Amino acid sequence: MNRRILPPAATALAATAALVLTACSSNDAKSQSSDKIAGANQNSGSSATPRALASASAPSTDRPKIELPSDLSYTFDWPENGDTAQSAVLSDAEQFIKAIDYAIVKQDPLQEAYRFYSEGELAASTQAYVQEYVKAKSRVTGSSRYYNATPLVTDHGTASLSYCQDQSKAYDMAILTGKVDKTPATKNSYVLYNTALRKNDRGIWITTKMLSTRGSSKCQP
């Protein structure tokens, strides 16, 4: 099964986010309704991002470290428009993506990194999501590409961010055997995310809600 998709099964962004365990099955009809354990994402043995997001909101000494194995890599084809606020949103969203994968790799449903970049029911849903990986003795591997990002920042410390993920080369791996579960890419390997964020008192853009749509026409290659 190509890997999972971060979250929620909801019909609108305003709906409470609830991570849905998903992984592209070779059976498209099956993966449309109920995918298998999916994984989240985020990295440090990762591939470099196309632009230096670090200048806007780089991880600093007071942020949790996210150190992922070399078999996990990420490409963030985020837009470069010179907007400092939008760059900060993109940078912190990137850290949240990586933090979820980090919790999965560490097999720690309460890992601090994803809780640093999320809150409320989304953080609780993420905990349950990671727990499913722990229960299955599985983790994520491979590479993911993120693209078609559209950040919108308000003057009131809130933002929305939509983006696509290419999961065609991202997989689940059995921890005990190291066996990687691979299947051919399908339209469901491409996922659209819509998220809501807010800037907290530490100046961090934390994700508060998330809606995902697997197989979205907006993300197809």
C-alpha positions as a Markdown table, in Angstrom:
| # | Residue | x | y | z |
|---|---|---|---|---|
| 1 | Met | 0.0 | 0.0 | 0.0 |
| 2 | Asn | 1.3 | 3.4 | -0.8 |
| 3 | Arg | 1.3 | 5.4 | 2.2 |
| 4 | Arg | -1.2 | 7.1 | 4.2 |
| 5 | Ile | -2.6 | 10.5 | 4.4 |
| 6 | Leu | -2.6 | 12.7 | 7.3 |
| 7 | Pro | -6.1 | 13.4 | 8.3 |
| 8 | Pro | -9.5 | 14.2 | 8.8 |
| 9 | Ala | -12.6 | 12.9 | 7.4 |
| 10 | Ala | -14.8 | 16.0 | 7.3 |
| 11 | Thr | -16.9 | 17.8 | 4.8 |
| 12 | Ala | -15.8 | 21.3 | 5.6 |
| 13 | Leu | -12.7 | 22.9 | 7.0 |
| 14 | Ala | -14.7 | 24.2 | 9.9 |
| 15 | Ala | -15.5 | 20.7 | 10.9 |
| 16 | Thr | -13.5 | 19.2 | 13.8 |
| 17 | Ala | -10.4 | 17.5 | 12.4 |
| 18 | Ala | -10.1 | 13.8 | 13.0 |
| 19 | Leu | -7.2 | 11.9 | 11.5 |
| 20 | Val | -8.2 | 9.2 | 9.2 |
| 21 | Leu | -5.8 | 6.3 | 8.9 |
| 22 | Thr | -5.3 | 5.9 | 5.2 |
| 23 | Ala | -2.9 | 4.3 | 2.8 |
| 24 | Cys | -3.3 | 3.9 | -0.9 |
| 25 | Ser | -4.5 | 0.4 | -1.6 |
| 26 | Ser | -3.9 | -1.2 | -4.9 |
| 27 | Asn | -7.7 | -1.4 | -4.9 |
| 28 | Asp | -8.8 | 2.2 | -5.7 |
| 29 | Ala | -12.4 | 1.6 | -4.7 |
| 30 | Lys | -11.3 | 0.3 | -1.3 |
| 31 | Ser | -8.8 | 3.2 | -0.7 |
| 32 | Gln | -11.5 | 5.7 | -1.5 |
| 33 | Ser | -13.6 | 4.8 | 1.5 |
| 34 | Ser | -11.3 | 3.3 | 4.1 |
| 35 | Asp | -7.6 | 3.2 | 3.6 |
| 36 | Lys | -5.2 | 1.3 | 5.8 |
| 37 | Ile | -2.9 | 2.8 | 8.4 |
| 38 | Ala | -1.6 | 5.9 | 6.8 |
| 39 | Gly | 1.2 | 7.9 | 8.0 |
| 40 | Ala | 1.8 | 11.4 | 8.5 |
| 41 | Asn | 4.9 | 13.1 | 7.6 |
| 42 | Gln | 7.7 | 15.6 | 8.6 |
| 43 | Asn | 12.1 | 15.0 | 8.4 |
| 44 | Ser | 15.7 | 15.6 | 9.0 |
| 45 | Gly | 17.5 | 13.2 | 6.9 |
| 46 | Ser | 15.3 | 14.7 | 4.3 |
| 47 | Ser | 15.9 | 16.2 | 0.9 |
| 48 | Ala | 16.4 | 19.9 | 0.9 |
| 49 | Thr | 13.4 | 22.2 | 0.3 |
| 50 | Pro | 13.5 | 24.2 | -2.9 |
| 51 | Arg | 13.7 | 27.4 | -1.0 |
| 52 | Ala | 15.2 | 28.6 | 2.3 |
| 53 | Leu | 12.1 | 28.7 | 4.5 |
| 54 | Ala | 14.4 | 28.8 | 7.4 |
| 55 | Ser | 14.8 | 32.5 | 7.0 |
| 56 | Ala | 11.2 | 33.1 | 7.8 |
| 57 | Ser | 10.6 | 30.6 | 10.6 |
| 58 | Ala | 13.5 | 28.3 | 11.1 |
| 59 | Pro | 13.6 | 25.8 | 13.9 |
| 60 | Ser | 15.4 | 27.4 | 16.8 |
| 61 | Thr | 17.0 | 26.1 | 20.0 |
| 62 | Asp | 13.7 | 26.3 | 21.8 |
| 63 | Arg | 11.9 | 24.2 | 19.3 |
| 64 | Pro | 11.8 | 20.4 | 19.5 |
| 65 | Lys | 14.4 | 18.6 | 17.4 |
| 66 | Ile | 13.1 | 16.5 | 14.5 |
| 67 | Glu | 15.7 | 14.0 | 13.4 |
| 68 | Leu | 14.4 | 11.5 | 10.9 |
| 69 | Pro | 16.2 | 8.5 | 9.3 |
| 70 | Ser | 17.9 | 8.9 | 5.9 |
| 71 | Asp | 15.3 | 6.6 | 4.3 |
| 72 | Leu | 12.7 | 9.4 | 4.7 |
| 73 | Ser | 12.9 | 12.4 | 2.4 |
| 74 | Tyr | 10.7 | 15.4 | 1.6 |
| 75 | Thr | 10.5 | 17.9 | -1.2 |
| 76 | Phe | 8.6 | 21.1 | -0.5 |
| 77 | Asp | 7.8 | 23.0 | -3.7 |
| 78 | Trp | 6.4 | 25.9 | -1.8 |
| 79 | Pro | 5.9 | 29.3 | -3.5 |
| 80 | Glu | 8.4 | 32.1 | -3.2 |
| 81 | Asn | 6.7 | 35.5 | -3.2 |
| 82 | Gly | 8.7 | 37.3 | -0.6 |
| 83 | Asp | 5.9 | 37.6 | 1.9 |
| 84 | Thr | 7.3 | 37.1 | 5.4 |
| 85 | Ala | 4.1 | 36.0 | 7.0 |
| 86 | Gln | 3.2 | 33.5 | 4.4 |
| 87 | Ser | 6.8 | 32.1 | 4.5 |
| 88 | Ala | 6.4 | 31.6 | 8.3 |
| 89 | Val | 3.1 | 29.8 | 7.8 |
| 90 | Leu | 4.7 | 27.5 | 5.2 |
| 91 | Ser | 7.8 | 26.8 | 7.4 |
| 92 | Asp | 5.8 | 25.9 | 10.5 |
| 93 | Ala | 3.4 | 23.7 | 8.4 |
| 94 | Glu | 6.4 | 21.9 | 7.1 |
| 95 | Gln | 7.6 | 21.3 | 10.6 |
| 96 | Phe | 4.2 | 19.9 | 11.6 |
| 97 | Ile | 4.3 | 17.5 | 8.6 |
| 98 | Lys | 7.7 | 16.2 | 9.6 |
| 99 | Ala | 6.8 | 16.1 | 13.3 |
| 100 | Ile | 4.1 | 13.5 | 12.7 |
| 101 | Asp | 6.4 | 11.2 | 10.8 |
| 102 | Tyr | 8.9 | 11.7 | 13.6 |
| 103 | Ala | 6.4 | 10.5 | 16.2 |
| 104 | Ile | 5.7 | 7.5 | 14.0 |
| 105 | Val | 9.4 | 6.6 | 13.6 |
| 106 | Lys | 9.9 | 7.0 | 17.3 |
| 107 | Gln | 6.8 | 5.0 | 18.0 |
| 108 | Asp | 5.7 | 7.6 | 20.5 |
| 109 | Pro | 2.1 | 8.7 | 20.4 |
| 110 | Leu | 2.9 | 11.6 | 22.8 |
| 111 | Gln | 6.0 | 12.8 | 21.1 |
| 112 | Glu | 6.5 | 16.5 | 21.8 |
| 113 | Ala | 7.2 | 17.8 | 18.3 |
| 114 | Tyr | 3.8 | 17.3 | 16.8 |
| 115 | Arg | 2.2 | 18.7 | 19.9 |
| 116 | Phe | 4.4 | 21.8 | 19.6 |
| 117 | Tyr | 2.9 | 22.5 | 16.1 |
| 118 | Ser | -0.7 | 21.5 | 16.7 |
| 119 | Glu | -3.4 | 21.8 | 19.4 |
| 120 | Gly | -6.8 | 20.6 | 20.6 |
| 121 | Glu | -8.7 | 17.9 | 18.9 |
| 122 | Leu | -6.2 | 17.8 | 16.0 |
| 123 | Ala | -3.4 | 17.0 | 18.4 |
| 124 | Ala | -5.6 | 14.3 | 20.1 |
| 125 | Ser | -6.5 | 12.9 | 16.7 |
| 126 | Thr | -2.8 | 12.8 | 15.7 |
| 127 | Gln | -2.0 | 10.9 | 18.9 |
| 128 | Ala | -4.6 | 8.2 | 18.0 |
| 129 | Tyr | -3.2 | 8.2 | 14.5 |
| 130 | Val | 0.4 | 7.5 | 15.7 |
| 131 | Gln | -0.9 | 4.9 | 18.1 |
| 132 | Glu | -2.2 | 2.9 | 15.2 |
| 133 | Tyr | 1.3 | 2.7 | 13.8 |
| 134 | Val | 2.6 | 1.6 | 17.1 |
| 135 | Lys | 0.0 | -1.1 | 17.4 |
| 136 | Ala | 0.8 | -2.3 | 13.9 |
| 137 | Lys | 4.6 | -2.2 | 14.6 |
| 138 | Ser | 5.0 | -0.1 | 11.4 |
| 139 | Arg | 6.5 | 3.1 | 10.4 |
| 140 | Val | 6.8 | 5.4 | 7.3 |
| 141 | Thr | 9.6 | 5.3 | 4.7 |
| 142 | Gly | 10.2 | 6.7 | 1.2 |
| 143 | Ser | 9.8 | 10.2 | -0.2 |
| 144 | Ser | 6.9 | 12.7 | -0.4 |
| 145 | Arg | 6.6 | 15.8 | -2.4 |
| 146 | Tyr | 4.4 | 18.8 | -1.4 |
| 147 | Tyr | 3.3 | 21.3 | -4.0 |
| 148 | Asn | 0.5 | 23.7 | -5.1 |
| 149 | Ala | 0.5 | 25.5 | -1.8 |
| 150 | Thr | -1.8 | 28.4 | -1.2 |
| 151 | Pro | -1.3 | 30.3 | 2.1 |
| 152 | Leu | -3.7 | 33.0 | 3.1 |
| 153 | Val | -2.8 | 35.1 | 6.2 |
| 154 | Thr | -5.2 | 37.5 | 8.0 |
| 155 | Asp | -4.4 | 40.5 | 10.2 |
| 156 | His | -5.8 | 38.7 | 13.2 |
| 157 | Gly | -3.1 | 36.0 | 13.7 |
| 158 | Thr | -4.9 | 33.3 | 11.7 |
| 159 | Ala | -4.2 | 31.7 | 8.4 |
| 160 | Ser | -5.4 | 29.0 | 6.0 |
| 161 | Leu | -3.2 | 26.8 | 3.9 |
| 162 | Ser | -4.1 | 24.3 | 1.1 |
| 163 | Tyr | -1.5 | 22.1 | -0.5 |
| 164 | Cys | -1.0 | 18.8 | -2.3 |
| 165 | Gln | 1.0 | 15.7 | -1.4 |
| 166 | Asp | 2.4 | 13.2 | -3.8 |
| 167 | Gln | 2.5 | 9.9 | -1.9 |
| 168 | Ser | 3.4 | 7.7 | -4.9 |
| 169 | Lys | 6.9 | 7.0 | -3.5 |
| 170 | Ala | 5.9 | 7.0 | 0.2 |
| 171 | Tyr | 5.2 | 3.7 | 2.0 |
| 172 | Asp | 4.7 | 1.8 | 5.2 |
| 173 | Met | 7.5 | -0.4 | 6.5 |
| 174 | Ala | 7.3 | -3.2 | 9.1 |
| 175 | Ile | 9.6 | -2.4 | 11.9 |
| 176 | Leu | 10.5 | -6.0 | 12.9 |
| 177 | Thr | 11.3 | -7.2 | 9.4 |
| 178 | Gly | 12.1 | -4.0 | 7.5 |
| 179 | Lys | 9.8 | -5.1 | 4.7 |
| 180 | Val | 8.4 | -2.2 | 2.7 |
| 181 | Asp | 4.9 | -2.5 | 1.4 |
| 182 | Lys | 4.9 | -1.1 | -2.1 |
| 183 | Thr | 2.2 | -1.0 | -4.7 |
| 184 | Pro | 1.9 | 1.0 | -8.0 |
| 185 | Ala | 0.8 | 4.6 | -7.8 |
| 186 | Thr | -2.8 | 5.4 | -8.6 |
| 187 | Lys | -4.9 | 8.6 | -8.6 |
| 188 | Asn | -5.3 | 8.1 | -4.8 |
| 189 | Ser | -1.6 | 8.6 | -4.3 |
| 190 | Tyr | -2.2 | 12.3 | -4.6 |
| 191 | Val | -3.8 | 14.1 | -1.7 |
| 192 | Leu | -5.3 | 17.6 | -1.2 |
| 193 | Tyr | -5.0 | 19.2 | 2.3 |
| 194 | Asn | -6.9 | 22.2 | 3.6 |
| 195 | Thr | -5.7 | 23.4 | 7.0 |
| 196 | Ala | -6.4 | 26.2 | 9.5 |
| 197 | Leu | -3.6 | 27.7 | 11.6 |
| 198 | Arg | -3.2 | 30.4 | 14.3 |
| 199 | Lys | -0.2 | 32.2 | 15.5 |
| 200 | Asn | 0.4 | 31.5 | 19.2 |
| 201 | Asp | 2.0 | 33.7 | 21.9 |
| 202 | Arg | 5.5 | 32.2 | 21.0 |
| 203 | Gly | 5.1 | 33.3 | 17.4 |
| 204 | Ile | 4.6 | 29.8 | 16.1 |
| 205 | Trp | 2.0 | 29.0 | 13.5 |
| 206 | Ile | 0.2 | 26.0 | 14.9 |
| 207 | Thr | -2.2 | 23.8 | 12.9 |
| 208 | Thr | -5.7 | 23.7 | 14.4 |
| 209 | Lys | -7.8 | 22.0 | 11.8 |
| 210 | Met | -7.1 | 19.8 | 8.8 |
| 211 | Leu | -9.2 | 18.3 | 6.0 |
| 212 | Ser | -7.8 | 15.9 | 3.4 |
| 213 | Thr | -9.2 | 14.7 | 0.1 |
| 214 | Arg | -7.5 | 11.7 | -1.5 |
| 215 | Gly | -7.5 | 11.5 | -5.2 |
| 216 | Ser | -8.4 | 15.2 | -5.6 |
| 217 | Ser | -8.3 | 16.4 | -9.3 |
| 218 | Lys | -6.4 | 19.5 | -8.1 |
| 219 | Cys | -3.4 | 17.4 | -7.2 |
| 220 | Gln | -3.1 | 14.9 | -10.1 |
| 221 | Pro | 0.1 | 15.0 | -12.1 |
